[in-house]
Amino acid sequence: MRGLLLALIVTVFLLLHQDCWFWRTAHPLVFGFLPIGIFYHACYAIGASLLMWLLVRFAWPSHLEKGTEKEEPVKTARAEGHR
């Protein structure tokens, strides 16, 4: 159910990215100087980054990492304290 909800949210974000309603005008100005289309895309970018956080948090394929957790990390000169 959670995967279906996340897929629906991604689809809504894809549809919202096609913002044909702000193409023909720069008004109203947000904060008195920022055209509404740029403000919309700034808000969209913040929302997309939150969506990506949700996807990583709740839909990350952790079963792909199970085999790599048991392996020893590769030792490098910096990890051993050498410069």
C-alpha positions, 0 to 999 in steps of 0.5 A: 500500500505504501508503494502505491501511495508513493507512486501516486505522489510521484505521478502527481509531481510529474503532472505538476511539473508541467506548469502551463498556467504561469507561462504567459504572465509574470504577475503577480510578483511574489515578495514584490520582485519575484515572478510567480513562475520562478516562485512556483519552480522554487517551491516545486524544487523544495517539494521534489527534494522532500519527495526524494527524501520520502522515497529514500526513507520508505522505498529504498531497496534495502534487500540489495545492501544485505550482502555488502554489510558483511564485507570488510571495508577497504582500508586506505592510507587515510583510514589508517591515519597516514597522510 
